[in-house]
Amino acid sequence: MAGKKPQRRKKAEPKVEGVLGVGLDGTDGHTRVTRTEEMVVVGGSAETHERMQETAIRFGENLEKRGKKIQEASVREVIDLLRDAIERSR
């Protein structure tokens, strides 16, 4: 009796559901939390948190320009957009 070859399952493409930004330099006792549709930014000094906020805003704007939600973008696309947003927020 000839057996069937096992069917290989196609690996699901990894998806990004959101991005978490964490600032570790906050020492003033303030709890800072910012949420956008795509990101949650927590912690950091006032300066660091502000920079992370700018990054989150730029990231969202760039994603919107592409007409996509974060869940629709590939992992590579999210990484590239995030890297670009970080560079522009410096």
N, C-alpha and C positions, 0 to 999 in steps of 0.2 A: 504494500500500500504506500503509494507515494504521498509524502506529507507536503502540505503547502508551506511555502516560505512565510515566515512571520512578517506581517506588514509593519513597516517602520512608521512610527508616528512622526508627523512633522512637528518639529519643535516650535512652540509658540514664540513669536517675536517678543522680546522684552518690551514692556511699556513703562512709560514714566507717568505716574499719577500726580506727582507734585515734587517740589524741591524744598528742602529744609536748610535754612542758613542759621548757623550758630556762631555768635560772637563770644569769645572766651576772655576778653580783656576788661569786662565790666567790674569795677571795684567800688562803685559809689552807692551800692545798695538798691538801685532802681531796677525794677523789672520791666524790661522792654519787650514788647511783642507786636509784630506787624504782620497782617495777613493780606494777601492778594489772592486772586483766583488760582494762581499757579504756585505761590510760595508762602511759606511761613518763616518769618525771621524772628529769632529770639536772642536775647542777651546782648552783650557787648557794651562798650562804653558809648556815650552819646555820639561820638564821632564815628565809631565803627558801625553802630546801628544805622546811622544816617547813610553811610556808604552802602550798607546792605539794602536799605530801602531803595536807594537810587538804582541799584543793580536789579532789584525785583521789578521796579517800574519799567526800566529799559527792556528787561527780558520780556515782560508782558506786552509792551508796545511792539517789539520785534516779532513776537509770535502772532500778534494781531495783524501786523502788516502781511504776514504770510497766509492769513485767513484760516488759522488753525487754532485748535485748543491743544493744551499740552498733551492730552491723551492721544491726539491724532498725529503728533510729531514723532519721528523716530528718535531713538536714544541718541544717535549721533547728532541729529539736528538740535536736540535739546542741549547737548553738551556744547555744540558750536555757538548756539545763541547765548547760553549762559556765559561762556568764555568771552564773547564779544561784549556782553553787558557789563561784565566785571572790568574789562579793559577800559571801557568808556566811562566808568564810574570812578576811576582813579584820579 
